[in-house]
Amino acid sequence: MANFSLAALEKMDGFVAAALVDSESGLAMAKAGSGTFNLDLAAAGNTEVIKAKRKVAGALQLDDDIEDLLITLHKAYHLIRPLESNKALFIYVVLDRAKANLAMARHELKAFEKTLDFS
């Protein structure tokens, strides 16, 4: 698997931390920033969130894919975005809520995915 850089995500307003995560193993393949977060623990935990949501979507026969999941805290946004180009991976981003623009962050994550090189 290729090396991935998440450095471009650090330019997002309110950026705190990010990880590119394998949704099968829960391992972070790339990390950026940190704040007070243990990104390895967050990657593993958010893998369970993705698996649970996919299971529910399947049980409901939604015939649709998850675009992103948003966890809103009082001080932060946690965005989980499965990659369209590789369903086994997702990007996890933590943003400072006071500094972030949620709509722009979602747009920037979608654009960032197109820069990933899997070769």
BELURPE-V698116 format. One record per residue. N is the residue number from 1. RES is the residue in one letter. PSI is psi in whole degrees, 0 to 359 (* if undefined). Layout:
BEGIN
n = (N & N)
res = (RES & RES)
psi = (PSI & PSI)
END
This chain:
BEGIN
n = (1 & 2 & 3 & 4 & 5 & 6 & 7 & 8 & 9 & 10 & 11 & 12 & 13 & 14 & 15 & 16 & 17 & 18 & 19 & 20 & 21 & 22 & 23 & 24 & 25 & 26 & 27 & 28 & 29 & 30 & 31 & 32 & 33 & 34 & 35 & 36 & 37 & 38 & 39 & 40 & 41 & 42 & 43 & 44 & 45 & 46 & 47 & 48 & 49 & 50 & 51 & 52 & 53 & 54 & 55 & 56 & 57 & 58 & 59 & 60 & 61 & 62 & 63 & 64 & 65 & 66 & 67 & 68 & 69 & 70 & 71 & 72 & 73 & 74 & 75 & 76 & 77 & 78 & 79 & 80 & 81 & 82 & 83 & 84 & 85 & 86 & 87 & 88 & 89 & 90 & 91 & 92 & 93 & 94 & 95 & 96 & 97 & 98 & 99 & 100 & 101 & 102 & 103 & 104 & 105 & 106 & 107 & 108 & 109 & 110 & 111 & 112 & 113 & 114 & 115 & 116 & 117 & 118 & 119)
res = (M & A & N & F & S & L & A & A & L & E & K & M & D & G & F & V & A & A & A & L & V & D & S & E & S & G & L & A & M & A & K & A & G & S & G & T & F & N & L & D & L & A & A & A & G & N & T & E & V & I & K & A & K & R & K & V & A & G & A & L & Q & L & D & D & D & I & E & D & L & L & I & T & L & H & K & A & Y & H & L & I & R & P & L & E & S & N & K & A & L & F & I & Y & V & V & L & D & R & A & K & A & N & L & A & M & A & R & H & E & L & K & A & F & E & K & T & L & D & F & S)
psi = (144 & 161 & 141 & 140 & 131 & 12 & 324 & 331 & 335 & 345 & 351 & 140 & 128 & 8 & 134 & 309 & 160 & 155 & 146 & 122 & 139 & 118 & 354 & 314 & 336 & 8 & 138 & 120 & 336 & 149 & 152 & 146 & 188 & 317 & 228 & 17 & 140 & 99 & 332 & 318 & 318 & 320 & 313 & 316 & 318 & 338 & 320 & 325 & 312 & 312 & 318 & 316 & 320 & 322 & 315 & 316 & 320 & 317 & 326 & 356 & 49 & 338 & 50 & 163 & 153 & 125 & 309 & 162 & 140 & 127 & 117 & 120 & 171 & 327 & 353 & 157 & 137 & 115 & 134 & 118 & 106 & 141 & 137 & 326 & 346 & 95 & 344 & 352 & 152 & 156 & 134 & 125 & 137 & 128 & 142 & 118 & 326 & 339 & 348 & 152 & 106 & 317 & 316 & 322 & 316 & 317 & 315 & 323 & 317 & 317 & 322 & 321 & 323 & 344 & 349 & 136 & 115 & 9 & *)
END
